[in-house]
Amino acid sequence: MSEGVQIAREATSQDPAVGLRAVRALRELAERLETLQVDRARDQGWSWQDIATCLGVSRQAVHKKYGGRRILGRER
């Protein structure tokens, strides 16, 4: 069974300690995946507005979260 499937199962555990740890792990995974995809979108020339629309947030929110990052000496 994949780790993702295991975490998803644990998120519905009757034991709150197990469930809450799984929820935290899912949140961390989602953050890493979002960062990866934002980086890919910017590398492909997407605007902050395009990214924001896909994420369901404002352009300002996505730019505030990711706009100041520096990758390999380049500003994002």
Order of alpha helices (4+ residues) and beta strands (2+ residues): alpha-alpha-alpha-alpha-beta-beta
